[in-house]
Amino acid sequence: MKSFVFVGALAALAGIAQGDVVANWGWNDQGLPGGGFGFQTSDFPQGADVGSGEFSIFDFNSDNTDGVYNWVQSFSGTTTGSIDGVSGGSFAFQGATGQGVTNNGAQAVFSFDGSLWTDLTFDFARRGTSTGFNNVTVEMFDGTSSLGVLGVLGAAGSSWELTSYDISALNGVADANIVFTFDGATSDTGNNRLDNVTINGTAIPAPGSVALIALGGLVGTRRRRA
């Protein structure tokens, strides 16, 4: 009994320090019309499947048929990097060349509130075709201000590969954004797929939680002395 409060406080502290999913997009339950692959124009922005965040697309070929995008697709996904073990679907821009407006320069933006997080990391699985985008820039932003390029990815292979980045520059940033800019596609159907996009971090305890932990430790110490 003398150590109960103290142990409880340590357990609470350990729980707060544990890494958590800030936001995850797995594209496993699309509900696409007619069992097809094309995302609908009403599908964006997309909230995170797990956690809290928003996925948006910009500067892309928005041609559509009855509200279904012609060049924004969900092909089969992967369990690589999955947090639930489900392969499901994926997100993909296709090149859309020869359509007057191409998807070279198209952007996929993952936004989240990092103000209560530290130790932030960013993981995603990627694959593509030989005529898909061979120059993909991944960059961090605080609002509209760049915090640096995380990497420039070349052509994606035909097998899924997991990429991980340290995004600690976004620790504590309320308007945090990670932007993919796709370039270099050489055919209309050439594509890059993304799947299992996950932002992980360590939650920063609220001031009240810190005070409670400190109080628990103090009470435990006093009880032992008594």
Residue pairs with C-beta under 8 A, 6 or more apart in sequence:
1 223
2 220
2 223
2 224
2 226
3 220
3 223
3 224
4 220
5 216
5 219
5 220
5 223
6 216
6 217
6 219
6 220
6 221
6 223
6 224
7 220
8 216
9 212
9 213
9 214
9 215
9 216
9 217
9 220
10 217
12 209
12 212
12 213
12 216
13 205
13 213
16 203
16 205
16 209
17 202
18 202
19 119
19 200
19 201
19 202
20 51
20 200
20 201
20 202
20 203
21 50
21 51
21 83
21 198
21 199
21 200
22 51
22 52
22 53
22 112
22 114
22 117
22 120
22 199
22 200
22 201
23 48
23 50
23 51
23 52
23 53
23 110
23 112
23 198
23 199
24 48
24 49
24 50
24 51
24 83
24 196
24 197
24 198
24 199
25 46
25 48
25 49
25 53
25 55
25 91
25 110
25 196
25 197
25 198
26 49
26 50
26 77
26 82
26 83
26 84
26 86
26 88
26 195
26 196
27 49
27 74
27 77
27 88
27 89
27 90
27 91
27 195
28 49
28 77
28 84
28 86
28 87
28 88
28 89
29 49
29 88
30 39
30 74
30 88
30 89
32 38
32 39
32 40
32 68
32 74
33 40
33 68
36 68
37 73
37 74
37 75
38 64
38 65
38 68
38 69
38 70
38 72
38 73
38 74
39 68
39 69
39 72
39 73
39 74
39 91
40 67
40 68
40 69
41 62
41 64
41 67
41 68
41 69
42 67
44 55
44 56
44 57
45 54
45 55
45 56
46 54
46 55
46 56
47 53
47 54
47 55
48 54
48 55
48 112
50 83
51 112
51 199
52 112
52 113
53 110
53 111
53 112
53 113
53 199
54 110
54 111
54 112
55 91
55 108
55 109
55 110
55 111
55 197
56 108
56 109
56 111
57 72
57 93
57 106
57 107
57 108
57 109
58 106
58 107
58 109
59 105
59 106
59 107
60 71
60 72
60 93
60 96
60 103
60 106
60 107
61 70
61 71
61 96
61 99
61 101
61 102
61 103
61 106
62 69
63 69
63 70
63 71
63 96
63 99
63 101
64 70
70 96
71 93
71 94
71 95
71 96
71 99
71 103
71 188
72 91
72 92
72 93
72 94
73 91
73 92
73 93
73 94
73 191
74 89
74 90
74 91
74 92
75 89
75 90
75 92
75 191
75 193
76 87
76 89
76 90
77 86
77 87
77 88
77 89
77 90
77 125
77 193
77 195
77 196
78 87
78 90
78 125
78 127
78 160
78 195
78 196
79 85
79 86
79 87
80 125
80 160
80 161
80 162
80 195
80 196
81 123
81 124
81 125
81 162
81 195
81 196
81 198
82 195
82 196
83 196
83 198
88 195
89 195
90 193
90 194
90 195
91 108
91 193
91 194
91 195
92 191
92 192
92 193
92 194
93 103
93 106
93 108
93 133
93 182
93 191
93 192
94 103
94 132
94 185
94 188
94 189
94 190
94 191
95 102
95 103
95 104
95 131
95 132
95 133
95 185
95 186
95 187
95 188
95 189
95 190
95 191
96 102
96 103
96 185
96 188
97 104
97 185
97 186
97 187
97 188
97 190
98 188
99 188
102 185
103 182
103 185
104 133
104 182
104 183
104 184
104 185
105 181
105 182
105 183
106 181
106 182
107 179
107 180
107 181
107 182
108 179
108 180
108 182
108 194
109 177
109 178
109 179
109 180
110 177
110 178
110 179
110 197
110 199
111 175
111 176
111 177
112 176
112 199
113 174
113 175
113 176
114 120
114 170
114 171
114 172
114 173
114 174
114 176
114 201
115 172
115 173
115 174
116 203
116 204
116 206
117 171
117 172
117 201
117 202
117 203
117 204
118 168
118 171
118 172
118 201
118 202
118 204
119 168
119 171
119 200
119 201
119 202
120 166
120 167
120 168
120 170
120 171
120 199
120 200
120 201
121 164
121 165
121 166
121 167
121 199
121 200
121 201
122 150
122 164
122 165
122 167
122 178
122 197
122 198
122 199
122 200
123 162
123 163
123 164
123 165
123 196
123 197
123 198
123 200
124 162
124 163
124 194
124 195
124 196
124 197
124 198
125 160
125 161
125 162
125 163
125 194
125 195
125 196
126 153
126 156
126 160
126 161
126 163
126 192
126 193
126 194
126 195
127 156
127 157
127 158
127 159
127 160
127 161
127 192
127 193
128 155
128 156
128 157
128 158
128 190
128 191
128 192
128 193
129 156
129 158
129 189
129 190
129 191
130 155
130 190
131 185
131 186
131 187
131 189
131 190
132 155
132 156
132 185
132 190
132 191
132 192
133 155
133 156
133 182
133 183
133 184
133 185
133 190
133 191
133 192
134 154
134 155
134 183
134 184
134 185
135 152
135 153
135 154
135 182
135 183
135 184
136 152
136 153
136 154
136 156
136 180
136 181
136 182
136 183
136 192
137 149
137 151
137 152
137 153
137 179
137 180
137 181
137 183
138 149
138 150
138 151
138 152
138 153
138 165
138 178
138 179
138 180
139 146
139 148
139 149
139 150
139 178
139 179
139 181
140 146
140 147
140 148
140 149
140 150
140 167
140 169
140 170
140 176
140 177
140 178
140 179
141 147
141 176
141 177
141 178
141 179
142 170
142 173
142 175
142 176
142 177
143 175
143 177
147 169
147 170
147 173
148 169
150 165
150 167
150 178
151 163
151 165
153 163
155 184
156 192
156 193
160 195
167 176
167 178
167 199
170 176
170 178
171 201
172 204
178 199
180 194
182 192
185 191
205 213
